[in-house]
Amino acid sequence: MTPEQVIADALAVRERLAAKAKSATKPGQGRDVGVLTAREREVATLIAQGKTNREIAIILVITERTADTHVQHILNKLGVGSRAQIAGWAVAHGLHTPTSN
């Protein structure tokens, strides 16, 4: 995928997640920021920046396996199936910060 395609996919996911969040009647259905731990929010932010598990591990000074475990927990808690969906969720919840690269 090109960077433009990844961004387009993330934005599309963001719109779908925002629509779902607005239509949700119960809080805590895996959509609010509080459902993730502080570390998971950090990982979600890095995913939204396009970082791989290896890059996340280096940045957070953890093992790549630990980074993968965080990603799996985020996927489960948010009820989504891809990193692009995590990125969309992170952007929709204001967790995305632009990279300097």
C-alpha positions as CSV (number, residue, x, y, z in Angstrom):
1,M,0.0,0.0,0.0
2,T,1.1,3.5,-0.6
3,P,1.2,6.0,2.2
4,E,-1.8,7.8,0.6
5,Q,-3.8,4.5,0.5
6,V,-3.0,3.9,4.2
7,I,-4.1,7.4,5.1
8,A,-7.3,7.1,3.1
9,D,-8.1,3.7,4.7
10,A,-7.4,5.1,8.2
11,L,-9.7,8.1,7.5
12,A,-12.5,5.9,6.2
13,V,-12.2,3.7,9.3
14,R,-12.2,6.9,11.4
15,E,-15.5,8.0,9.9
16,R,-17.1,4.6,10.4
17,L,-15.9,4.4,14.0
18,A,-17.0,7.9,14.8
19,A,-20.5,7.1,13.4
20,K,-20.6,3.9,15.5
21,A,-19.5,5.8,18.6
22,K,-22.3,8.3,18.1
23,S,-24.9,5.6,17.6
24,A,-23.7,3.6,20.6
25,T,-26.2,3.7,23.5
26,K,-24.0,2.2,26.2
27,P,-20.7,3.7,27.3
28,G,-17.6,1.5,27.5
29,Q,-18.4,-0.6,24.5
30,G,-14.8,-0.6,23.5
31,R,-14.9,2.8,21.9
32,D,-14.0,5.4,24.5
33,V,-10.4,6.3,25.2
34,G,-10.6,5.1,28.8
35,V,-11.1,1.5,27.7
36,L,-7.3,1.3,26.9
37,T,-4.5,1.5,29.4
38,A,-2.1,4.4,29.1
39,R,0.5,2.2,27.5
40,E,-2.1,0.9,25.0
41,R,-3.0,4.5,24.1
42,E,0.7,5.1,23.5
43,V,0.8,2.1,21.2
44,A,-2.4,3.1,19.4
45,T,-0.8,6.6,18.8
46,L,2.3,5.0,17.3
47,I,0.2,2.7,15.1
48,A,-1.6,5.8,13.9
49,Q,1.8,7.3,12.9
50,G,2.4,4.2,10.8
51,K,4.9,2.5,13.1
52,T,5.6,-1.2,12.9
53,N,5.7,-3.4,16.0
54,R,9.5,-3.4,15.8
55,E,9.6,0.5,15.7
56,I,7.1,0.6,18.5
57,A,9.3,-1.7,20.6
58,I,12.4,0.5,20.0
59,I,10.5,3.7,20.8
60,L,8.9,2.4,24.0
61,V,12.0,0.3,25.0
62,I,10.1,-3.0,25.1
63,T,10.4,-6.2,23.2
64,E,8.8,-6.7,19.9
65,R,6.7,-9.5,21.4
66,T,5.4,-7.1,24.1
67,A,4.5,-4.6,21.4
68,D,2.6,-7.3,19.5
69,T,0.8,-8.2,22.8
70,H,-0.3,-4.6,23.3
71,V,-1.6,-4.5,19.7
72,Q,-3.6,-7.7,20.2
73,H,-5.1,-6.3,23.4
74,I,-6.0,-3.1,21.6
75,L,-7.7,-5.0,18.8
76,N,-9.7,-7.1,21.3
77,K,-10.7,-4.2,23.4
78,L,-11.8,-2.0,20.5
79,G,-13.5,-5.0,18.7
80,V,-11.6,-4.3,15.5
81,G,-9.6,-6.5,13.2
82,S,-6.8,-4.4,11.7
83,R,-4.1,-1.9,12.5
84,A,-5.8,0.5,10.1
85,Q,-8.9,0.4,12.2
86,I,-6.8,1.1,15.3
87,A,-5.2,4.0,13.5
88,G,-8.7,5.3,12.6
89,W,-9.9,5.0,16.1
90,A,-6.8,6.8,17.5
91,V,-7.2,9.7,15.0
92,A,-10.9,9.9,15.9
93,H,-10.1,10.1,19.6
94,G,-7.4,12.7,19.2
95,L,-4.5,10.3,20.0
96,H,-2.7,10.8,16.7
97,T,0.2,13.2,16.7
98,P,2.1,13.9,13.4
99,T,5.5,12.4,13.0
100,S,8.5,14.7,12.4
101,N,9.8,12.4,9.6
